[in-house]
Amino acid sequence: MSSISSRPRTKPAALAAVTLGCAILGGCSDLYLDRRETVALHAGDAMAVNRVTMMIDPWSRASGQREIAFNGEKMQTAVERYRYGRVIPPVNSTTSSFAHTQAQQAMQSSSNSQASAPPANSGNKP
């Protein structure tokens, strides 16, 4: 006598358990609550819309202040530096003075190379 199958039937049982679990947890979905007989999900907020419509000024009082403290000379020199391409790069914010020294040396060498460069020929041949 030979047995038809000696393997346990766990695969169909596991599949049935997973299917049953999905069916049970599918009832927890709130998609049903999102389906309403309205034009939009926010329909019915007429009271909130009316409150906002009747609001006189939604901005705070400080937003109307036009006299902001600034330094005009400092702003003018910054605009001049930007216009002529002499923008000051930010300083490295490390605690090591080695990085700061390297940055200063790199700036000096680049400014020296720009000053020593001959003027560009404007297309006129000698």
Backbone atoms as SQL, in Angstrom:
CREATE TABLE atoms (id INTEGER PRIMARY KEY, chain TEXT, resi INTEGER, resn TEXT, atom TEXT, x REAL, y REAL, z REAL);
INSERT INTO atoms VALUES
  (1, 'A', 1, 'MET', 'N', 0.811, -1.152, 0.000),
  (2, 'A', 1, 'MET', 'CA', 0.000, 0.000, 0.000),
  (3, 'A', 1, 'MET', 'C', 0.870, 1.236, 0.000),
  (4, 'A', 2, 'SER', 'N', 0.537, 2.160, -0.862),
  (5, 'A', 2, 'SER', 'CA', 1.335, 3.383, -0.924),
  (6, 'A', 2, 'SER', 'C', 0.444, 4.580, -0.637),
  (7, 'A', 3, 'SER', 'N', 1.025, 5.511, 0.042),
  (8, 'A', 3, 'SER', 'CA', 0.252, 6.723, 0.353),
  (9, 'A', 3, 'SER', 'C', 0.271, 7.655, -0.843),
  (10, 'A', 4, 'ILE', 'N', -0.792, 8.368, -1.046),
  (11, 'A', 4, 'ILE', 'CA', -0.899, 9.268, -2.196),
  (12, 'A', 4, 'ILE', 'C', 0.027, 10.465, -2.025),
  (13, 'A', 5, 'SER', 'N', -0.001, 11.083, -0.885),
  (14, 'A', 5, 'SER', 'CA', 0.855, 12.239, -0.644),
  (15, 'A', 5, 'SER', 'C', 1.291, 12.227, 0.810),
  (16, 'A', 6, 'SER', 'N', 2.582, 12.307, 1.012),
  (17, 'A', 6, 'SER', 'CA', 3.088, 12.322, 2.368),
  (18, 'A', 6, 'SER', 'C', 3.356, 13.755, 2.853),
  (19, 'A', 7, 'ARG', 'N', 3.213, 14.777, 1.956),
  (20, 'A', 7, 'ARG', 'CA', 3.452, 16.169, 2.357),
  (21, 'A', 7, 'ARG', 'C', 2.227, 16.724, 3.075),
  (22, 'A', 8, 'PRO', 'N', 2.452, 17.560, 4.065),
  (23, 'A', 8, 'PRO', 'CA', 1.297, 18.189, 4.727),
  (24, 'A', 8, 'PRO', 'C', 0.695, 19.263, 3.820),
  (25, 'A', 9, 'ARG', 'N', -0.542, 19.544, 3.996),
  (26, 'A', 9, 'ARG', 'CA', -1.236, 20.515, 3.150),
  (27, 'A', 9, 'ARG', 'C', -1.244, 21.894, 3.812),
  (28, 'A', 10, 'THR', 'N', -0.087, 22.470, 4.039),
  (29, 'A', 10, 'THR', 'CA', 0.006, 23.780, 4.679),
  (30, 'A', 10, 'THR', 'C', -0.130, 24.913, 3.682),
  (31, 'A', 11, 'LYS', 'N', 0.221, 24.676, 2.440),
  (32, 'A', 11, 'LYS', 'CA', 0.165, 25.748, 1.456),
  (33, 'A', 11, 'LYS', 'C', -1.277, 26.208, 1.207),
  (34, 'A', 12, 'PRO', 'N', -2.215, 25.322, 0.957),
  (35, 'A', 12, 'PRO', 'CA', -3.605, 25.782, 0.781),
  (36, 'A', 12, 'PRO', 'C', -4.180, 26.405, 2.053),
  (37, 'A', 13, 'ALA', 'N', -3.778, 25.882, 3.204),
  (38, 'A', 13, 'ALA', 'CA', -4.287, 26.427, 4.465),
  (39, 'A', 13, 'ALA', 'C', -3.749, 27.842, 4.689),
  (40, 'A', 14, 'ALA', 'N', -2.484, 28.074, 4.360),
  (41, 'A', 14, 'ALA', 'CA', -1.902, 29.405, 4.519),
  (42, 'A', 14, 'ALA', 'C', -2.543, 30.390, 3.551),
  (43, 'A', 15, 'LEU', 'N', -2.794, 29.943, 2.336),
  (44, 'A', 15, 'LEU', 'CA', -3.437, 30.792, 1.336),
  (45, 'A', 15, 'LEU', 'C', -4.842, 31.167, 1.781),
  (46, 'A', 16, 'ALA', 'N', -5.560, 30.209, 2.354),
  (47, 'A', 16, 'ALA', 'CA', -6.909, 30.488, 2.842),
  (48, 'A', 16, 'ALA', 'C', -6.873, 31.467, 4.014),
  (49, 'A', 17, 'ALA', 'N', -5.885, 31.325, 4.894),
  (50, 'A', 17, 'ALA', 'CA', -5.765, 32.231, 6.041),
  (51, 'A', 17, 'ALA', 'C', -5.450, 33.655, 5.593),
  (52, 'A', 18, 'VAL', 'N', -4.573, 33.798, 4.623),
  (53, 'A', 18, 'VAL', 'CA', -4.223, 35.126, 4.112),
  (54, 'A', 18, 'VAL', 'C', -5.424, 35.764, 3.429),
  (55, 'A', 19, 'THR', 'N', -6.157, 34.987, 2.649),
  (56, 'A', 19, 'THR', 'CA', -7.342, 35.500, 1.962),
  (57, 'A', 19, 'THR', 'C', -8.401, 35.937, 2.968),
  (58, 'A', 20, 'LEU', 'N', -8.613, 35.147, 4.001),
  (59, 'A', 20, 'LEU', 'CA', -9.584, 35.487, 5.032),
  (60, 'A', 20, 'LEU', 'C', -9.157, 36.746, 5.783),
  (61, 'A', 21, 'GLY', 'N', -7.865, 36.868, 6.086),
  (62, 'A', 21, 'GLY', 'CA', -7.351, 38.057, 6.776),
  (63, 'A', 21, 'GLY', 'C', -7.520, 39.319, 5.949),
  (64, 'A', 22, 'CYS', 'N', -7.261, 39.216, 4.646),
  (65, 'A', 22, 'CYS', 'CA', -7.437, 40.376, 3.758),
  (66, 'A', 22, 'CYS', 'C', -8.900, 40.776, 3.685),
  (67, 'A', 23, 'ALA', 'N', -9.779, 39.804, 3.664),
  (68, 'A', 23, 'ALA', 'CA', -11.213, 40.107, 3.593),
  (69, 'A', 23, 'ALA', 'C', -11.683, 40.782, 4.873),
  (70, 'A', 24, 'ILE', 'N', -11.177, 40.337, 6.014),
  (71, 'A', 24, 'ILE', 'CA', -11.577, 40.935, 7.290),
  (72, 'A', 24, 'ILE', 'C', -11.025, 42.350, 7.416),
  (73, 'A', 25, 'LEU', 'N', -9.753, 42.535, 7.089),
  (74, 'A', 25, 'LEU', 'CA', -9.149, 43.860, 7.191),
  (75, 'A', 25, 'LEU', 'C', -9.653, 44.814, 6.123),
  (76, 'A', 26, 'GLY', 'N', -10.190, 44.299, 5.046),
  (77, 'A', 26, 'GLY', 'CA', -10.767, 45.156, 4.020),
  (78, 'A', 26, 'GLY', 'C', -11.977, 45.917, 4.530),
  (79, 'A', 27, 'GLY', 'N', -12.641, 45.392, 5.522),
  (80, 'A', 27, 'GLY', 'CA', -13.784, 46.082, 6.115),
  (81, 'A', 27, 'GLY', 'C', -13.375, 47.276, 6.951),
  (82, 'A', 28, 'CYS', 'N', -12.104, 47.368, 7.321),
  (83, 'A', 28, 'CYS', 'CA', -11.618, 48.487, 8.127),
  (84, 'A', 28, 'CYS', 'C', -11.311, 49.719, 7.283),
  (85, 'A', 29, 'SER', 'N', -11.414, 49.600, 5.993),
  (86, 'A', 29, 'SER', 'CA', -11.076, 50.709, 5.112),
  (87, 'A', 29, 'SER', 'C', -12.067, 51.855, 5.283),
  (88, 'A', 30, 'ASP', 'N', -11.576, 53.080, 5.225),
  (89, 'A', 30, 'ASP', 'CA', -12.455, 54.232, 5.339),
  (90, 'A', 30, 'ASP', 'C', -12.820, 54.803, 3.968),
  (91, 'A', 31, 'LEU', 'N', -12.586, 54.027, 2.919),
  (92, 'A', 31, 'LEU', 'CA', -12.971, 54.489, 1.590),
  (93, 'A', 31, 'LEU', 'C', -14.480, 54.667, 1.490),
  (94, 'A', 32, 'TYR', 'N', -15.202, 53.865, 2.221),
  (95, 'A', 32, 'TYR', 'CA', -16.656, 53.981, 2.186),
  (96, 'A', 32, 'TYR', 'C', -17.096, 55.327, 2.728),
  (97, 'A', 33, 'LEU', 'N', -16.408, 55.823, 3.772),
  (98, 'A', 33, 'LEU', 'CA', -16.768, 57.100, 4.375),
  (99, 'A', 33, 'LEU', 'C', -16.421, 58.270, 3.460),
  (100, 'A', 34, 'ASP', 'N', -15.450, 58.089, 2.575),
  (101, 'A', 34, 'ASP', 'CA', -15.074, 59.157, 1.663),
  (102, 'A', 34, 'ASP', 'C', -16.055, 59.294, 0.512),
  (103, 'A', 35, 'ARG', 'N', -16.884, 58.322, 0.283),
  (104, 'A', 35, 'ARG', 'CA', -17.837, 58.378, -0.823),
  (105, 'A', 35, 'ARG', 'C', -19.134, 59.011, -0.311),
  (106, 'A', 36, 'ARG', 'N', -19.273, 60.273, -0.620),
  (107, 'A', 36, 'ARG', 'CA', -20.444, 61.014, -0.166),
  (108, 'A', 36, 'ARG', 'C', -21.233, 61.498, -1.365),
  (109, 'A', 37, 'GLU', 'N', -22.450, 61.854, -1.131),
  (110, 'A', 37, 'GLU', 'CA', -23.275, 62.380, -2.206),
  (111, 'A', 37, 'GLU', 'C', -23.166, 63.902, -2.251),
  (112, 'A', 38, 'THR', 'N', -21.951, 64.410, -2.328),
  (113, 'A', 38, 'THR', 'CA', -21.715, 65.850, -2.417),
  (114, 'A', 38, 'THR', 'C', -20.818, 66.121, -3.611),
  (115, 'A', 39, 'VAL', 'N', -20.694, 67.392, -3.935),
  (116, 'A', 39, 'VAL', 'CA', -19.871, 67.775, -5.073),
  (117, 'A', 39, 'VAL', 'C', -18.392, 67.568, -4.749),
  (118, 'A', 40, 'ALA', 'N', -17.988, 67.930, -3.554),
  (119, 'A', 40, 'ALA', 'CA', -16.595, 67.791, -3.147),
  (120, 'A', 40, 'ALA', 'C', -16.550, 67.346, -1.685),
  (121, 'A', 41, 'LEU', 'N', -15.381, 66.913, -1.254),
  (122, 'A', 41, 'LEU', 'CA', -15.250, 66.433, 0.128),
  (123, 'A', 41, 'LEU', 'C', -15.424, 67.564, 1.135),
  (124, 'A', 42, 'HIS', 'N', -15.102, 68.796, 0.738),
  (125, 'A', 42, 'HIS', 'CA', -15.221, 69.919, 1.657),
  (126, 'A', 42, 'HIS', 'C', -16.570, 70.620, 1.547),
  (127, 'A', 43, 'ALA', 'N', -17.491, 70.074, 0.801),
  (128, 'A', 43, 'ALA', 'CA', -18.819, 70.665, 0.671),
  (129, 'A', 43, 'ALA', 'C', -19.513, 70.612, 2.025),
  (130, 'A', 44, 'GLY', 'N', -20.269, 71.649, 2.316),
  (131, 'A', 44, 'GLY', 'CA', -20.942, 71.723, 3.606),
  (132, 'A', 44, 'GLY', 'C', -20.214, 72.604, 4.587),
  (133, 'A', 45, 'ASP', 'N', -19.151, 73.275, 4.152),
  (134, 'A', 45, 'ASP', 'CA', -18.395, 74.173, 5.015),
  (135, 'A', 45, 'ASP', 'C', -18.815, 75.622, 4.785),
  (136, 'A', 46, 'ALA', 'N', -20.083, 75.863, 4.604),
  (137, 'A', 46, 'ALA', 'CA', -20.573, 77.202, 4.292),
  (138, 'A', 46, 'ALA', 'C', -20.289, 78.178, 5.424),
  (139, 'A', 47, 'MET', 'N', -20.372, 77.732, 6.654),
  (140, 'A', 47, 'MET', 'CA', -20.116, 78.631, 7.789),
  (141, 'A', 47, 'MET', 'C', -18.666, 79.109, 7.780),
  (142, 'A', 48, 'ALA', 'N', -17.724, 78.199, 7.511),
  (143, 'A', 48, 'ALA', 'CA', -16.317, 78.580, 7.471),
  (144, 'A', 48, 'ALA', 'C', -16.038, 79.511, 6.291),
  (145, 'A', 49, 'VAL', 'N', -16.659, 79.248, 5.161),
  (146, 'A', 49, 'VAL', 'CA', -16.477, 80.105, 3.981),
  (147, 'A', 49, 'VAL', 'C', -17.011, 81.498, 4.266),
  (148, 'A', 50, 'ASN', 'N', -18.153, 81.582, 4.904),
  (149, 'A', 50, 'ASN', 'CA', -18.728, 82.892, 5.231),
  (150, 'A', 50, 'ASN', 'C', -17.839, 83.661, 6.201),
  (151, 'A', 51, 'ARG', 'N', -17.268, 82.988, 7.174),
  (152, 'A', 51, 'ARG', 'CA', -16.378, 83.655, 8.126),
  (153, 'A', 51, 'ARG', 'C', -15.172, 84.259, 7.421),
  (154, 'A', 52, 'VAL', 'N', -14.572, 83.519, 6.514),
  (155, 'A', 52, 'VAL', 'CA', -13.393, 84.004, 5.811),
  (156, 'A', 52, 'VAL', 'C', -13.765, 85.120, 4.834),
  (157, 'A', 53, 'THR', 'N', -14.933, 85.017, 4.218),
  (158, 'A', 53, 'THR', 'CA', -15.375, 86.044, 3.277),
  (159, 'A', 53, 'THR', 'C', -15.605, 87.374, 3.980),
  (160, 'A', 54, 'MET', 'N', -16.110, 87.358, 5.169),
  (161, 'A', 54, 'MET', 'CA', -16.409, 88.581, 5.896),
  (162, 'A', 54, 'MET', 'C', -15.208, 89.138, 6.656),
  (163, 'A', 55, 'MET', 'N', -14.073, 88.480, 6.591),
  (164, 'A', 55, 'MET', 'CA', -12.887, 88.945, 7.294),
  (165, 'A', 55, 'MET', 'C', -12.395, 90.242, 6.645),
  (166, 'A', 56, 'ILE', 'N', -12.137, 91.265, 7.431),
  (167, 'A', 56, 'ILE', 'CA', -11.751, 92.567, 6.901),
  (168, 'A', 56, 'ILE', 'C', -10.320, 92.535, 6.386),
  (169, 'A', 57, 'ASP', 'N', -9.381, 92.151, 7.211),
  (170, 'A', 57, 'ASP', 'CA', -7.981, 92.142, 6.803),
  (171, 'A', 57, 'ASP', 'C', -7.307, 90.890, 7.367),
  (172, 'A', 58, 'PRO', 'N', -6.976, 89.913, 6.534),
  (173, 'A', 58, 'PRO', 'CA', -6.385, 88.676, 7.041),
  (174, 'A', 58, 'PRO', 'C', -4.908, 88.826, 7.438),
  (175, 'A', 59, 'TRP', 'N', -4.260, 89.936, 7.069),
  (176, 'A', 59, 'TRP', 'CA', -2.847, 90.125, 7.383),
  (177, 'A', 59, 'TRP', 'C', -2.688, 90.694, 8.784),
  (178, 'A', 60, 'SER', 'N', -1.559, 90.406, 9.401),
  (179, 'A', 60, 'SER', 'CA', -1.284, 90.953, 10.727),
  (180, 'A', 60, 'SER', 'C', -0.933, 92.433, 10.609),
  (181, 'A', 61, 'ARG', 'N', -0.986, 93.172, 11.713),
  (182, 'A', 61, 'ARG', 'CA', -0.690, 94.603, 11.683),
  (183, 'A', 61, 'ARG', 'C', 0.767, 94.865, 11.343),
  (184, 'A', 62, 'ALA', 'N', 1.653, 93.973, 11.729),
  (185, 'A', 62, 'ALA', 'CA', 3.088, 94.170, 11.472),
  (186, 'A', 62, 'ALA', 'C', 3.416, 94.073, 9.984),
  (187, 'A', 63, 'SER', 'N', 2.562, 93.432, 9.191),
  (188, 'A', 63, 'SER', 'CA', 2.844, 93.295, 7.763),
  (189, 'A', 63, 'SER', 'C', 2.713, 94.629, 7.030),
  (190, 'A', 64, 'GLY', 'N', 2.034, 95.591, 7.618),
  (191, 'A', 64, 'GLY', 'CA', 1.883, 96.894, 6.984),
  (192, 'A', 64, 'GLY', 'C', 3.023, 97.856, 7.276),
  (193, 'A', 65, 'GLN', 'N', 3.965, 97.453, 8.094),
  (194, 'A', 65, 'GLN', 'CA', 5.081, 98.337, 8.439),
  (195, 'A', 65, 'GLN', 'C', 6.036, 98.435, 7.258),
  (196, 'A', 66, 'ARG', 'N', 6.196, 99.656, 6.734),
  (197, 'A', 66, 'ARG', 'CA', 7.049, 99.852, 5.565),
  (198, 'A', 66, 'ARG', 'C', 8.389, 100.462, 5.909),
  (199, 'A', 67, 'GLU', 'N', 8.566, 100.901, 7.123),
  (200, 'A', 67, 'GLU', 'CA', 9.830, 101.508, 7.527),
  (201, 'A', 67, 'GLU', 'C', 10.685, 100.447, 8.221),
  (202, 'A', 68, 'ILE', 'N', 11.485, 99.758, 7.431),
  (203, 'A', 68, 'ILE', 'CA', 12.327, 98.682, 7.950),
  (204, 'A', 68, 'ILE', 'C', 13.739, 99.238, 8.122),
  (205, 'A', 69, 'ALA', 'N', 14.351, 98.963, 9.250),
  (206, 'A', 69, 'ALA', 'CA', 15.687, 99.478, 9.526),
  (207, 'A', 69, 'ALA', 'C', 16.709, 98.778, 8.639),
  (208, 'A', 70, 'PHE', 'N', 17.564, 99.563, 7.972),
  (209, 'A', 70, 'PHE', 'CA', 18.619, 99.018, 7.127),
  (210, 'A', 70, 'PHE', 'C', 19.741, 100.038, 7.018),
  (211, 'A', 71, 'ASN', 'N', 20.865, 99.603, 6.508),
  (212, 'A', 71, 'ASN', 'CA', 22.024, 100.461, 6.312),
  (213, 'A', 71, 'ASN', 'C', 22.192, 100.667, 4.808),
  (214, 'A', 72, 'GLY', 'N', 21.851, 101.854, 4.328),
  (215, 'A', 72, 'GLY', 'CA', 21.882, 102.144, 2.900),
  (216, 'A', 72, 'GLY', 'C', 23.272, 102.094, 2.296),
  (217, 'A', 73, 'GLU', 'N', 24.275, 102.581, 3.031),
  (218, 'A', 73, 'GLU', 'CA', 25.648, 102.573, 2.508),
  (219, 'A', 73, 'GLU', 'C', 26.147, 101.147, 2.304),
  (220, 'A', 74, 'LYS', 'N', 25.848, 100.296, 3.261),
  (221, 'A', 74, 'LYS', 'CA', 26.278, 98.903, 3.166),
  (222, 'A', 74, 'LYS', 'C', 25.587, 98.216, 1.995),
  (223, 'A', 75, 'MET', 'N', 24.295, 98.504, 1.783),
  (224, 'A', 75, 'MET', 'CA', 23.576, 97.920, 0.659),
  (225, 'A', 75, 'MET', 'C', 24.127, 98.422, -0.669),
  (226, 'A', 76, 'GLN', 'N', 24.502, 99.719, -0.722),
  (227, 'A', 76, 'GLN', 'CA', 25.028, 100.278, -1.959),
  (228, 'A', 76, 'GLN', 'C', 26.368, 99.648, -2.320),
  (229, 'A', 77, 'THR', 'N', 27.239, 99.445, -1.329),
  (230, 'A', 77, 'THR', 'CA', 28.528, 98.822, -1.636),
  (231, 'A', 77, 'THR', 'C', 28.345, 97.365, -2.055),
  (232, 'A', 78, 'ALA', 'N', 27.363, 96.688, -1.475),
  (233, 'A', 78, 'ALA', 'CA', 27.105, 95.299, -1.873),
  (234, 'A', 78, 'ALA', 'C', 26.623, 95.240, -3.316),
  (235, 'A', 79, 'VAL', 'N', 25.770, 96.162, -3.725),
  (236, 'A', 79, 'VAL', 'CA', 25.274, 96.191, -5.099),
  (237, 'A', 79, 'VAL', 'C', 26.413, 96.507, -6.056),
  (238, 'A', 80, 'GLU', 'N', 27.285, 97.434, -5.682),
  (239, 'A', 80, 'GLU', 'CA', 28.439, 97.778, -6.530),
  (240, 'A', 80, 'GLU', 'C', 29.364, 96.572, -6.697),
  (241, 'A', 81, 'ARG', 'N', 29.632, 95.851, -5.614),
  (242, 'A', 81, 'ARG', 'CA', 30.494, 94.667, -5.703),
  (243, 'A', 81, 'ARG', 'C', 29.854, 93.622, -6.601),
  (244, 'A', 82, 'TYR', 'N', 28.550, 93.440, -6.483),
  (245, 'A', 82, 'TYR', 'CA', 27.861, 92.456, -7.311),
  (246, 'A', 82, 'TYR', 'C', 27.883, 92.877, -8.780),
  (247, 'A', 83, 'ARG', 'N', 27.692, 94.157, -9.034),
  (248, 'A', 83, 'ARG', 'CA', 27.644, 94.650, -10.409),
  (249, 'A', 83, 'ARG', 'C', 28.978, 94.457, -11.118),
  (250, 'A', 84, 'TYR', 'N', 30.078, 94.659, -10.404),
  (251, 'A', 84, 'TYR', 'CA', 31.400, 94.571, -11.032),
  (252, 'A', 84, 'TYR', 'C', 32.077, 93.217, -10.823),
  (253, 'A', 85, 'GLY', 'N', 31.375, 92.266, -10.248),
  (254, 'A', 85, 'GLY', 'CA', 31.914, 90.902, -10.125),
  (255, 'A', 85, 'GLY', 'C', 32.927, 90.748, -9.000),
  (256, 'A', 86, 'ARG', 'N', 32.907, 91.620, -8.028),
  (257, 'A', 86, 'ARG', 'CA', 33.838, 91.523, -6.893),
  (258, 'A', 86, 'ARG', 'C', 33.091, 91.064, -5.649),
  (259, 'A', 87, 'VAL', 'N', 32.408, 89.970, -5.776),
  (260, 'A', 87, 'VAL', 'CA', 31.616, 89.435, -4.678),
  (261, 'A', 87, 'VAL', 'C', 32.551, 88.817, -3.650),
  (262, 'A', 88, 'ILE', 'N', 32.319, 89.105, -2.392),
  (263, 'A', 88, 'ILE', 'CA', 33.149, 88.561, -1.314),
  (264, 'A', 88, 'ILE', 'C', 32.614, 87.172, -0.978),
  (265, 'A', 89, 'PRO', 'N', 33.455, 86.135, -1.137),
  (266, 'A', 89, 'PRO', 'CA', 32.974, 84.785, -0.795),
  (267, 'A', 89, 'PRO', 'C', 32.834, 84.634, 0.720),
  (268, 'A', 90, 'PRO', 'N', 31.924, 83.793, 1.157),
  (269, 'A', 90, 'PRO', 'CA', 31.756, 83.599, 2.599),
  (270, 'A', 90, 'PRO', 'C', 32.993, 82.968, 3.223),
  (271, 'A', 91, 'VAL', 'N', 33.247, 83.326, 4.457),
  (272, 'A', 91, 'VAL', 'CA', 34.396, 82.810, 5.191),
  (273, 'A', 91, 'VAL', 'C', 34.064, 81.425, 5.712),
  (274, 'A', 92, 'ASN', 'N', 35.046, 80.528, 5.691),
  (275, 'A', 92, 'ASN', 'CA', 34.846, 79.180, 6.184),
  (276, 'A', 92, 'ASN', 'C', 34.519, 79.233, 7.668),
  (277, 'A', 93, 'SER', 'N', 33.483, 78.562, 8.079),
  (278, 'A', 93, 'SER', 'CA', 33.015, 78.640, 9.463),
  (279, 'A', 93, 'SER', 'C', 33.540, 77.488, 10.309),
  (280, 'A', 94, 'THR', 'N', 34.811, 77.180, 10.181),
  (281, 'A', 94, 'THR', 'CA', 35.395, 76.145, 11.027),
  (282, 'A', 94, 'THR', 'C', 36.164, 76.805, 12.160),
  (283, 'A', 95, 'THR', 'N', 36.530, 76.021, 13.142),
  (284, 'A', 95, 'THR', 'CA', 37.293, 76.565, 14.258),
  (285, 'A', 95, 'THR', 'C', 38.788, 76.535, 13.979),
  (286, 'A', 96, 'SER', 'N', 39.177, 75.925, 12.912),
  (287, 'A', 96, 'SER', 'CA', 40.593, 75.819, 12.590),
  (288, 'A', 96, 'SER', 'C', 41.061, 77.082, 11.860),
  (289, 'A', 97, 'SER', 'N', 42.192, 77.615, 12.265),
  (290, 'A', 97, 'SER', 'CA', 42.724, 78.794, 11.578),
  (291, 'A', 97, 'SER', 'C', 43.446, 78.377, 10.293),
  (292, 'A', 98, 'PHE', 'N', 43.759, 77.094, 10.156),
  (293, 'A', 98, 'PHE', 'CA', 44.447, 76.600, 8.963),
  (294, 'A', 98, 'PHE', 'C', 43.569, 76.779, 7.727),
  (295, 'A', 99, 'ALA', 'N', 42.300, 76.444, 7.843),
  (296, 'A', 99, 'ALA', 'CA', 41.381, 76.583, 6.715),
  (297, 'A', 99, 'ALA', 'C', 41.199, 78.049, 6.352),
  (298, 'A', 100, 'HIS', 'N', 41.157, 78.909, 7.354),
  (299, 'A', 100, 'HIS', 'CA', 41.004, 80.344, 7.096),
  (300, 'A', 100, 'HIS', 'C', 42.241, 80.892, 6.376),
  (301, 'A', 101, 'THR', 'N', 43.415, 80.451, 6.773),
  (302, 'A', 101, 'THR', 'CA', 44.659, 80.894, 6.129),
  (303, 'A', 101, 'THR', 'C', 44.700, 80.420, 4.687),
  (304, 'A', 102, 'GLN', 'N', 44.294, 79.203, 4.438),
  (305, 'A', 102, 'GLN', 'CA', 44.273, 78.696, 3.062),
  (306, 'A', 102, 'GLN', 'C', 43.298, 79.489, 2.200),
  (307, 'A', 103, 'ALA', 'N', 42.149, 79.837, 2.745),
  (308, 'A', 103, 'ALA', 'CA', 41.160, 80.595, 1.979),
  (309, 'A', 103, 'ALA', 'C', 41.693, 81.978, 1.635),
  (310, 'A', 104, 'GLN', 'N', 42.392, 82.613, 2.586),
  (311, 'A', 104, 'GLN', 'CA', 42.966, 83.935, 2.317),
  (312, 'A', 104, 'GLN', 'C', 44.051, 83.847, 1.252),
  (313, 'A', 105, 'GLN', 'N', 44.882, 82.821, 1.317),
  (314, 'A', 105, 'GLN', 'CA', 45.938, 82.671, 0.324),
  (315, 'A', 105, 'GLN', 'C', 45.352, 82.404, -1.061),
  (316, 'A', 106, 'ALA', 'N', 44.315, 81.636, -1.138),
  (317, 'A', 106, 'ALA', 'CA', 43.676, 81.369, -2.427),
  (318, 'A', 106, 'ALA', 'C', 43.067, 82.637, -3.007),
  (319, 'A', 107, 'MET', 'N', 42.479, 83.474, -2.163),
  (320, 'A', 107, 'MET', 'CA', 41.901, 84.732, -2.641),
  (321, 'A', 107, 'MET', 'C', 42.991, 85.664, -3.138),
  (322, 'A', 108, 'GLN', 'N', 44.126, 85.721, -2.408),
  (323, 'A', 108, 'GLN', 'CA', 45.222, 86.605, -2.819),
  (324, 'A', 108, 'GLN', 'C', 45.832, 86.131, -4.133),
  (325, 'A', 109, 'SER', 'N', 45.993, 84.833, -4.296),
  (326, 'A', 109, 'SER', 'CA', 46.596, 84.336, -5.528),
  (327, 'A', 109, 'SER', 'C', 45.666, 84.552, -6.720),
  (328, 'A', 110, 'SER', 'N', 44.353, 84.424, -6.510),
  (329, 'A', 110, 'SER', 'CA', 43.428, 84.656, -7.619),
  (330, 'A', 110, 'SER', 'C', 43.359, 86.136, -7.975),
  (331, 'A', 111, 'SER', 'N', 43.432, 87.015, -6.981),
  (332, 'A', 111, 'SER', 'CA', 43.403, 88.450, -7.290),
  (333, 'A', 111, 'SER', 'C', 44.718, 88.880, -7.943),
  (334, 'A', 112, 'ASN', 'N', 45.845, 88.263, -7.574),
  (335, 'A', 112, 'ASN', 'CA', 47.122, 88.586, -8.203),
  (336, 'A', 112, 'ASN', 'C', 47.147, 88.101, -9.648),
  (337, 'A', 113, 'SER', 'N', 46.567, 86.946, -9.926),
  (338, 'A', 113, 'SER', 'CA', 46.565, 86.426, -11.292),
  (339, 'A', 113, 'SER', 'C', 45.648, 87.254, -12.184),
  (340, 'A', 114, 'GLN', 'N', 44.571, 87.785, -11.631),
  (341, 'A', 114, 'GLN', 'CA', 43.686, 88.636, -12.415),
  (342, 'A', 114, 'GLN', 'C', 44.339, 89.980, -12.708),
  (343, 'A', 115, 'ALA', 'N', 45.095, 90.515, -11.763),
  (344, 'A', 115, 'ALA', 'CA', 45.735, 91.818, -11.948),
  (345, 'A', 115, 'ALA', 'C', 46.891, 91.727, -12.929),
  (346, 'A', 116, 'SER', 'N', 47.595, 90.588, -12.966),
  (347, 'A', 116, 'SER', 'CA', 48.766, 90.453, -13.826),
  (348, 'A', 116, 'SER', 'C', 48.418, 89.972, -15.234),
  (349, 'A', 117, 'ALA', 'N', 47.169, 89.607, -15.485),
  (350, 'A', 117, 'ALA', 'CA', 46.783, 89.114, -16.790),
  (351, 'A', 117, 'ALA', 'C', 46.738, 90.268, -17.792),
  (352, 'A', 118, 'PRO', 'N', 47.245, 90.056, -19.010),
  (353, 'A', 118, 'PRO', 'CA', 47.224, 91.135, -20.007),
  (354, 'A', 118, 'PRO', 'C', 45.803, 91.339, -20.498),
  (355, 'A', 119, 'PRO', 'N', 45.490, 92.563, -20.968),
  (356, 'A', 119, 'PRO', 'CA', 44.135, 92.819, -21.446),
  (357, 'A', 119, 'PRO', 'C', 43.844, 91.993, -22.688),
  (358, 'A', 120, 'ALA', 'N', 42.612, 91.592, -22.834),
  (359, 'A', 120, 'ALA', 'CA', 42.219, 90.746, -23.953),
  (360, 'A', 120, 'ALA', 'C', 42.170, 91.558, -25.231),
  (361, 'A', 121, 'ASN', 'N', 42.606, 90.940, -26.340),
  (362, 'A', 121, 'ASN', 'CA', 42.572, 91.596, -27.651),
  (363, 'A', 121, 'ASN', 'C', 41.136, 91.617, -28.125),
  (364, 'A', 122, 'SER', 'N', 40.652, 92.761, -28.582),
  (365, 'A', 122, 'SER', 'CA', 39.245, 92.899, -28.960),
  (366, 'A', 122, 'SER', 'C', 38.970, 92.512, -30.391),
  (367, 'A', 123, 'GLY', 'N', 39.772, 91.658, -30.970),
  (368, 'A', 123, 'GLY', 'CA', 39.519, 91.181, -32.312),
  (369, 'A', 123, 'GLY', 'C', 40.352, 91.925, -33.369),
  (370, 'A', 124, 'ASN', 'N', 41.057, 92.952, -32.995),
  (371, 'A', 124, 'ASN', 'CA', 41.910, 93.677, -33.938),
  (372, 'A', 124, 'ASN', 'C', 43.207, 92.922, -34.125),
  (373, 'A', 125, 'LYS', 'N', 43.567, 92.659, -35.365),
  (374, 'A', 125, 'LYS', 'CA', 44.816, 91.938, -35.619),
  (375, 'A', 125, 'LYS', 'C', 45.931, 92.949, -35.808),
  (376, 'A', 126, 'PRO', 'N', 47.134, 92.738, -35.240),
  (377, 'A', 126, 'PRO', 'CA', 48.256, 93.686, -35.372),
  (378, 'A', 126, 'PRO', 'C', 48.870, 93.687, -36.764);
